[in-house]
Amino acid sequence: MNYLTIRICDNADPTACFIALCSMLRSALYDPRNQTIDLINKCIYKQSELFVRGGPLDLDKIVKAVHDFMQEFRPRVEDCDAVKTAIHSVELAVQRLVTGAKASVRFLSYKIA
């Protein structure tokens, strides 16, 4: 199953696949019994390798998906290890996106009052 899932990610449109993975990860993180979180993180990691290659990407859609994810889960980073790992996966994807796009991005820390 893992191999098949990763092969699908390799052959899918990089933008659509990344957005779908972010959406799946958001849903999975709300269910503590969900066992697909690790697989989704692996797929995000694998998909982000394509960002460095400089293929066709819709940066606006990708940045919007990352922004929405971070806005929702960054304040919950201390809630559980799954959220922390997911945030790390998305941050790694952004770093690779920046490398591929030859741009710069700054992560903002969100503080809960």
Phi, psi and omega in degrees: 000315180300315182298314180298316180298316181292324177295321177298316178298322180296327187258000181270165173299124186302320181293309181297320181295314181297317180296318178296319179296319177298319179295317178296320180295318178301314180295317183294326183290343177277349179246104184297342179271355183294126183258010180265357184301315180298318179295318179296318177299319178297319179294321177297317178301311181296317181296324182292340175298330179291334180297325183288331182288347175076031178288181180290120181227145172264092186300324180300314181292320181294314180296322177296317179296318179294316180301312180299317180297311182295320179297325182279321189251343179302317178294342182258017186301331181272356183297314181199164181295328181297319179293317179299316180294320179296317178297319178299318179298316181291321177297320177298319178299319178295318178300318179290324177297317179297318179298316180291324181272352181054051180232189177226144180223142178242129177277135177259139176272132177260128179251139178266127182282000000 
